[in-house]
């Protein structure tokens, strides 16, 4: 967003009646400040203090700026949260749309969310241990009550999100749908790692996206690049994505492409990232017809491990997807679907150095082989970090599901033109479950 910082108009939400007590609902005051600001362009200022609000609709040419010491709190009262698509003809069949969202934008330009303040989703009020006496480390929490997503930003051109801390999301944190020319820089996402569906950043059919210098803790994928059906129909391929210099910790994948792959996803670069206790490091999952290609990853380091094999008793959901794989690339049919997955090809990785406890997986099918993948100048240290006693392969969501194996360190199925130049070290703790290469 281009601005003249000398002449910028500033709209302080206090001047519109916002009360910084963290209890009074300030939706109307904040929205009036935004609606006035969009007329001239400028900055809506959230000063130090705690401000509770329902759904806020962001508008063109508005920078929502959170000062140091400010906290913008999402209401969890259903009457305060708007689902703008609920009663419209707009196709809202987007995974995770249920229950509306806190920050919303649709068909806008030049939006920024900046500052060193906090946006609080209050996820701590919707997650709980359904069996605290027997809960294992990392086991998914159960969910109670209403939980909106922290944001849903669709068809925004020129979007900047910088420096802000997103705290304790109750559902997806930053969902970008069909956005173009996006910069997400130096933000912190600090969610409950046991909270289901607390994704970090979800670029969905977006183009020209830069994500850099971010620290993300999430109970689902930290950064997940996808192509859902309605977004692909409206905005086309997901492409030209750069992720760099991030620290990622997730009870699913640190970096993931898929599983929603209705349209093509291509020209993606991921570099210089650290993975901390992720269940899966890099996941590329083709399920729904779109091709995935021209993906480049380099200088990724850290560790992956399994956390639990427990089940949330109240929901019947079996643990998180993944078993501690450093790299998992799969192309297979989605469970219950006759649709063939798209091709996965031309994937290049180098300088991947990960401590892990499940195989490197390149798993295609005769109808969808994995093609032209290189993993070079890399190293993988297999050591039992979680106390696991058997090796499981997890291909969910798929017809194959989750199944025990006696695996090698590198599992290939219907994979062709594969180059793998990597140092493999297997500790004694893994040898009963994992054959040395």
Secondary structure as a PSIPRED ss2 file (coil, helix, strand):
# PSIPRED VFORMAT (PSIPRED V4.0)

   1 X C   1.000  0.000  0.000
   2 X C   1.000  0.000  0.000
   3 X C   1.000  0.000  0.000
   4 X C   1.000  0.000  0.000
   5 X C   1.000  0.000  0.000
   6 X C   1.000  0.000  0.000
   7 X C   1.000  0.000  0.000
   8 X C   1.000  0.000  0.000
   9 X E   0.000  0.000  1.000
  10 X E   0.000  0.000  1.000
  11 X E   0.000  0.000  1.000
  12 X E   0.000  0.000  1.000
  13 X H   0.000  1.000  0.000
  14 X H   0.000  1.000  0.000
  15 X H   0.000  1.000  0.000
  16 X H   0.000  1.000  0.000
  17 X C   1.000  0.000  0.000
  18 X C   1.000  0.000  0.000
  19 X C   1.000  0.000  0.000
  20 X C   1.000  0.000  0.000
  21 X E   0.000  0.000  1.000
  22 X E   0.000  0.000  1.000
  23 X E   0.000  0.000  1.000
  24 X E   0.000  0.000  1.000
  25 X E   0.000  0.000  1.000
  26 X C   1.000  0.000  0.000
  27 X H   0.000  1.000  0.000
  28 X H   0.000  1.000  0.000
  29 X H   0.000  1.000  0.000
  30 X H   0.000  1.000  0.000
  31 X H   0.000  1.000  0.000
  32 X H   0.000  1.000  0.000
  33 X H   0.000  1.000  0.000
  34 X H   0.000  1.000  0.000
  35 X H   0.000  1.000  0.000
  36 X H   0.000  1.000  0.000
  37 X H   0.000  1.000  0.000
  38 X H   0.000  1.000  0.000
  39 X H   0.000  1.000  0.000
  40 X H   0.000  1.000  0.000
  41 X C   1.000  0.000  0.000
  42 X E   0.000  0.000  1.000
  43 X E   0.000  0.000  1.000
  44 X E   0.000  0.000  1.000
  45 X E   0.000  0.000  1.000
  46 X E   0.000  0.000  1.000
  47 X C   1.000  0.000  0.000
  48 X C   1.000  0.000  0.000
  49 X E   0.000  0.000  1.000
  50 X E   0.000  0.000  1.000
  51 X E   0.000  0.000  1.000
  52 X E   0.000  0.000  1.000
  53 X E   0.000  0.000  1.000
  54 X C   1.000  0.000  0.000
  55 X C   1.000  0.000  0.000
  56 X E   0.000  0.000  1.000
  57 X E   0.000  0.000  1.000
  58 X C   1.000  0.000  0.000
  59 X C   1.000  0.000  0.000
  60 X C   1.000  0.000  0.000
  61 X C   1.000  0.000  0.000
  62 X E   0.000  0.000  1.000
  63 X E   0.000  0.000  1.000
  64 X E   0.000  0.000  1.000
  65 X E   0.000  0.000  1.000
  66 X E   0.000  0.000  1.000
  67 X C   1.000  0.000  0.000
  68 X C   1.000  0.000  0.000
  69 X C   1.000  0.000  0.000
  70 X E   0.000  0.000  1.000
  71 X E   0.000  0.000  1.000
  72 X E   0.000  0.000  1.000
  73 X E   0.000  0.000  1.000
  74 X E   0.000  0.000  1.000
  75 X C   1.000  0.000  0.000
  76 X C   1.000  0.000  0.000
  77 X C   1.000  0.000  0.000
  78 X H   0.000  1.000  0.000
  79 X H   0.000  1.000  0.000
  80 X H   0.000  1.000  0.000
  81 X C   1.000  0.000  0.000
  82 X E   0.000  0.000  1.000
  83 X C   1.000  0.000  0.000
  84 X C   1.000  0.000  0.000
  85 X C   1.000  0.000  0.000
  86 X C   1.000  0.000  0.000
  87 X C   1.000  0.000  0.000
  88 X C   1.000  0.000  0.000
  89 X C   1.000  0.000  0.000
  90 X C   1.000  0.000  0.000
  91 X C   1.000  0.000  0.000
  92 X C   1.000  0.000  0.000
  93 X C   1.000  0.000  0.000
  94 X C   1.000  0.000  0.000
  95 X C   1.000  0.000  0.000
  96 X C   1.000  0.000  0.000
  97 X C   1.000  0.000  0.000
  98 X C   1.000  0.000  0.000
  99 X C   1.000  0.000  0.000
 100 X C   1.000  0.000  0.000
 101 X E   0.000  0.000  1.000
 102 X E   0.000  0.000  1.000
 103 X E   0.000  0.000  1.000
 104 X E   0.000  0.000  1.000
 105 X E   0.000  0.000  1.000
 106 X E   0.000  0.000  1.000
 107 X E   0.000  0.000  1.000
 108 X E   0.000  0.000  1.000
 109 X E   0.000  0.000  1.000
 110 X E   0.000  0.000  1.000
 111 X E   0.000  0.000  1.000
 112 X E   0.000  0.000  1.000
 113 X E   0.000  0.000  1.000
 114 X E   0.000  0.000  1.000
 115 X E   0.000  0.000  1.000
 116 X C   1.000  0.000  0.000
 117 X C   1.000  0.000  0.000
 118 X E   0.000  0.000  1.000
 119 X E   0.000  0.000  1.000
 120 X E   0.000  0.000  1.000
 121 X C   1.000  0.000  0.000
 122 X C   1.000  0.000  0.000
 123 X H   0.000  1.000  0.000
 124 X H   0.000  1.000  0.000
 125 X H   0.000  1.000  0.000
 126 X C   1.000  0.000  0.000
 127 X E   0.000  0.000  1.000
 128 X E   0.000  0.000  1.000
 129 X C   1.000  0.000  0.000
 130 X C   1.000  0.000  0.000
 131 X C   1.000  0.000  0.000
 132 X C   1.000  0.000  0.000
 133 X C   1.000  0.000  0.000
 134 X C   1.000  0.000  0.000
 135 X C   1.000  0.000  0.000
 136 X C   1.000  0.000  0.000
 137 X C   1.000  0.000  0.000
 138 X C   1.000  0.000  0.000
 139 X C   1.000  0.000  0.000
 140 X C   1.000  0.000  0.000
 141 X C   1.000  0.000  0.000
 142 X E   0.000  0.000  1.000
 143 X E   0.000  0.000  1.000
 144 X C   1.000  0.000  0.000
 145 X C   1.000  0.000  0.000
 146 X C   1.000  0.000  0.000
 147 X C   1.000  0.000  0.000
 148 X C   1.000  0.000  0.000
 149 X E   0.000  0.000  1.000
 150 X E   0.000  0.000  1.000
 151 X E   0.000  0.000  1.000
 152 X E   0.000  0.000  1.000
 153 X E   0.000  0.000  1.000
 154 X E   0.000  0.000  1.000
 155 X E   0.000  0.000  1.000
 156 X E   0.000  0.000  1.000
 157 X E   0.000  0.000  1.000
 158 X E   0.000  0.000  1.000
 159 X E   0.000  0.000  1.000
 160 X E   0.000  0.000  1.000
 161 X E   0.000  0.000  1.000
 162 X E   0.000  0.000  1.000
 163 X C   1.000  0.000  0.000
 164 X C   1.000  0.000  0.000
 165 X E   0.000  0.000  1.000
 166 X E   0.000  0.000  1.000
 167 X E   0.000  0.000  1.000
 168 X C   1.000  0.000  0.000
 169 X C   1.000  0.000  0.000
 170 X C   1.000  0.000  0.000
 171 X C   1.000  0.000  0.000
 172 X C   1.000  0.000  0.000
 173 X C   1.000  0.000  0.000
 174 X E   0.000  0.000  1.000
 175 X E   0.000  0.000  1.000
 176 X E   0.000  0.000  1.000
 177 X E   0.000  0.000  1.000
 178 X C   1.000  0.000  0.000
 179 X C   1.000  0.000  0.000
 180 X E   0.000  0.000  1.000
 181 X E   0.000  0.000  1.000
 182 X E   0.000  0.000  1.000
 183 X E   0.000  0.000  1.000
 184 X E   0.000  0.000  1.000
 185 X E   0.000  0.000  1.000
 186 X C   1.000  0.000  0.000
 187 X C   1.000  0.000  0.000
 188 X E   0.000  0.000  1.000
 189 X E   0.000  0.000  1.000
 190 X E   0.000  0.000  1.000
 191 X C   1.000  0.000  0.000
 192 X C   1.000  0.000  0.000
 193 X C   1.000  0.000  0.000
 194 X C   1.000  0.000  0.000
 195 X C   1.000  0.000  0.000
 196 X C   1.000  0.000  0.000
 197 X C   1.000  0.000  0.000
 198 X C   1.000  0.000  0.000
 199 X C   1.000  0.000  0.000
 200 X C   1.000  0.000  0.000
 201 X E   0.000  0.000  1.000
 202 X E   0.000  0.000  1.000
 203 X E   0.000  0.000  1.000
 204 X E   0.000  0.000  1.000
 205 X C   1.000  0.000  0.000
 206 X C   1.000  0.000  0.000
 207 X E   0.000  0.000  1.000
 208 X E   0.000  0.000  1.000
 209 X E   0.000  0.000  1.000
 210 X E   0.000  0.000  1.000
 211 X E   0.000  0.000  1.000
 212 X E   0.000  0.000  1.000
 213 X C   1.000  0.000  0.000
 214 X C   1.000  0.000  0.000
 215 X E   0.000  0.000  1.000
 216 X E   0.000  0.000  1.000
 217 X E   0.000  0.000  1.000
 218 X E   0.000  0.000  1.000
 219 X C   1.000  0.000  0.000
 220 X C   1.000  0.000  0.000
 221 X C   1.000  0.000  0.000
 222 X C   1.000  0.000  0.000
 223 X E   0.000  0.000  1.000
 224 X E   0.000  0.000  1.000
 225 X E   0.000  0.000  1.000
 226 X E   0.000  0.000  1.000
 227 X E   0.000  0.000  1.000
 228 X C   1.000  0.000  0.000
 229 X H   0.000  1.000  0.000
 230 X H   0.000  1.000  0.000
 231 X H   0.000  1.000  0.000
 232 X H   0.000  1.000  0.000
 233 X H   0.000  1.000  0.000
 234 X H   0.000  1.000  0.000
 235 X H   0.000  1.000  0.000
 236 X C   1.000  0.000  0.000
 237 X C   1.000  0.000  0.000
 238 X E   0.000  0.000  1.000
 239 X E   0.000  0.000  1.000
 240 X E   0.000  0.000  1.000
 241 X E   0.000  0.000  1.000
 242 X E   0.000  0.000  1.000
 243 X E   0.000  0.000  1.000
 244 X E   0.000  0.000  1.000
 245 X C   1.000  0.000  0.000
 246 X C   1.000  0.000  0.000
 247 X E   0.000  0.000  1.000
 248 X E   0.000  0.000  1.000
 249 X E   0.000  0.000  1.000
 250 X E   0.000  0.000  1.000
 251 X C   1.000  0.000  0.000
 252 X C   1.000  0.000  0.000
 253 X E   0.000  0.000  1.000
 254 X E   0.000  0.000  1.000
 255 X E   0.000  0.000  1.000
 256 X E   0.000  0.000  1.000
 257 X E   0.000  0.000  1.000
 258 X E   0.000  0.000  1.000
 259 X E   0.000  0.000  1.000
 260 X E   0.000  0.000  1.000
 261 X E   0.000  0.000  1.000
 262 X C   1.000  0.000  0.000
 263 X C   1.000  0.000  0.000
 264 X C   1.000  0.000  0.000
 265 X E   0.000  0.000  1.000
 266 X E   0.000  0.000  1.000
 267 X E   0.000  0.000  1.000
 268 X E   0.000  0.000  1.000
 269 X E   0.000  0.000  1.000
 270 X E   0.000  0.000  1.000
 271 X E   0.000  0.000  1.000
 272 X E   0.000  0.000  1.000
 273 X E   0.000  0.000  1.000
 274 X E   0.000  0.000  1.000
 275 X E   0.000  0.000  1.000
 276 X E   0.000  0.000  1.000
 277 X E   0.000  0.000  1.000
 278 X E   0.000  0.000  1.000
 279 X C   1.000  0.000  0.000
 280 X E   0.000  0.000  1.000
 281 X E   0.000  0.000  1.000
 282 X E   0.000  0.000  1.000
 283 X E   0.000  0.000  1.000
 284 X E   0.000  0.000  1.000
 285 X E   0.000  0.000  1.000
 286 X E   0.000  0.000  1.000
 287 X C   1.000  0.000  0.000
 288 X C   1.000  0.000  0.000
 289 X C   1.000  0.000  0.000
 290 X C   1.000  0.000  0.000
 291 X C   1.000  0.000  0.000
 292 X E   0.000  0.000  1.000
 293 X E   0.000  0.000  1.000
 294 X E   0.000  0.000  1.000
 295 X E   0.000  0.000  1.000
 296 X E   0.000  0.000  1.000
 297 X E   0.000  0.000  1.000
 298 X E   0.000  0.000  1.000
 299 X E   0.000  0.000  1.000
 300 X E   0.000  0.000  1.000
 301 X E   0.000  0.000  1.000
 302 X E   0.000  0.000  1.000
 303 X E   0.000  0.000  1.000
 304 X E   0.000  0.000  1.000
 305 X C   1.000  0.000  0.000
 306 X C   1.000  0.000  0.000
 307 X C   1.000  0.000  0.000
 308 X C   1.000  0.000  0.000
 309 X C   1.000  0.000  0.000
 310 X C   1.000  0.000  0.000
 311 X E   0.000  0.000  1.000
 312 X E   0.000  0.000  1.000
 313 X C   1.000  0.000  0.000
 314 X C   1.000  0.000  0.000
 315 X C   1.000  0.000  0.000
 316 X C   1.000  0.000  0.000
 317 X E   0.000  0.000  1.000
 318 X E   0.000  0.000  1.000
 319 X C   1.000  0.000  0.000
 320 X C   1.000  0.000  0.000
 321 X C   1.000  0.000  0.000
 322 X C   1.000  0.000  0.000
 323 X C   1.000  0.000  0.000
 324 X C   1.000  0.000  0.000
 325 X E   0.000  0.000  1.000
 326 X E   0.000  0.000  1.000
 327 X E   0.000  0.000  1.000
 328 X E   0.000  0.000  1.000
 329 X E   0.000  0.000  1.000
 330 X E   0.000  0.000  1.000
 331 X E   0.000  0.000  1.000
 332 X C   1.000  0.000  0.000
 333 X C   1.000  0.000  0.000
 334 X C   1.000  0.000  0.000
 335 X C   1.000  0.000  0.000
 336 X C   1.000  0.000  0.000
 337 X C   1.000  0.000  0.000
 338 X C   1.000  0.000  0.000
 339 X C   1.000  0.000  0.000
 340 X C   1.000  0.000  0.000
 341 X C   1.000  0.000  0.000
 342 X C   1.000  0.000  0.000
 343 X C   1.000  0.000  0.000
 344 X E   0.000  0.000  1.000
 345 X E   0.000  0.000  1.000
 346 X E   0.000  0.000  1.000
 347 X E   0.000  0.000  1.000
 348 X E   0.000  0.000  1.000
 349 X E   0.000  0.000  1.000
 350 X E   0.000  0.000  1.000
 351 X E   0.000  0.000  1.000
 352 X E   0.000  0.000  1.000
 353 X E   0.000  0.000  1.000
 354 X E   0.000  0.000  1.000
 355 X E   0.000  0.000  1.000
 356 X E   0.000  0.000  1.000
 357 X C   1.000  0.000  0.000
 358 X E   0.000  0.000  1.000
 359 X C   1.000  0.000  0.000
 360 X E   0.000  0.000  1.000
 361 X E   0.000  0.000  1.000
 362 X E   0.000  0.000  1.000
 363 X E   0.000  0.000  1.000
 364 X C   1.000  0.000  0.000
 365 X E   0.000  0.000  1.000
 366 X C   1.000  0.000  0.000
 367 X C   1.000  0.000  0.000
 368 X E   0.000  0.000  1.000
 369 X C   1.000  0.000  0.000
 370 X E   0.000  0.000  1.000
 371 X E   0.000  0.000  1.000
 372 X E   0.000  0.000  1.000
 373 X E   0.000  0.000  1.000
 374 X E   0.000  0.000  1.000
 375 X E   0.000  0.000  1.000
 376 X E   0.000  0.000  1.000
 377 X E   0.000  0.000  1.000
 378 X E   0.000  0.000  1.000
 379 X E   0.000  0.000  1.000
 380 X E   0.000  0.000  1.000
 381 X E   0.000  0.000  1.000
 382 X E   0.000  0.000  1.000
 383 X C   1.000  0.000  0.000
 384 X C   1.000  0.000  0.000
 385 X C   1.000  0.000  0.000
 386 X C   1.000  0.000  0.000
 387 X C   1.000  0.000  0.000
 388 X C   1.000  0.000  0.000
 389 X C   1.000  0.000  0.000
 390 X C   1.000  0.000  0.000
 391 X E   0.000  0.000  1.000
 392 X E   0.000  0.000  1.000
 393 X E   0.000  0.000  1.000
 394 X E   0.000  0.000  1.000
 395 X C   1.000  0.000  0.000
 396 X C   1.000  0.000  0.000
 397 X C   1.000  0.000  0.000
 398 X C   1.000  0.000  0.000
 399 X C   1.000  0.000  0.000
 400 X C   1.000  0.000  0.000
 401 X C   1.000  0.000  0.000
 402 X E   0.000  0.000  1.000
 403 X E   0.000  0.000  1.000
 404 X E   0.000  0.000  1.000
 405 X E   0.000  0.000  1.000
 406 X C   1.000  0.000  0.000
 407 X E   0.000  0.000  1.000
 408 X E   0.000  0.000  1.000
 409 X C   1.000  0.000  0.000
 410 X E   0.000  0.000  1.000
 411 X E   0.000  0.000  1.000
 412 X E   0.000  0.000  1.000
 413 X E   0.000  0.000  1.000
 414 X C   1.000  0.000  0.000
 415 X E   0.000  0.000  1.000
 416 X E   0.000  0.000  1.000
 417 X E   0.000  0.000  1.000
 418 X E   0.000  0.000  1.000
 419 X E   0.000  0.000  1.000
 420 X E   0.000  0.000  1.000
 421 X E   0.000  0.000  1.000
 422 X E   0.000  0.000  1.000
 423 X E   0.000  0.000  1.000
 424 X E   0.000  0.000  1.000
 425 X E   0.000  0.000  1.000
 426 X E   0.000  0.000  1.000
 427 X C   1.000  0.000  0.000
 428 X H   0.000  1.000  0.000
 429 X H   0.000  1.000  0.000
 430 X H   0.000  1.000  0.000
 431 X C   1.000  0.000  0.000
 432 X C   1.000  0.000  0.000
 433 X C   1.000  0.000  0.000
 434 X E   0.000  0.000  1.000
 435 X E   0.000  0.000  1.000
 436 X C   1.000  0.000  0.000
 437 X C   1.000  0.000  0.000
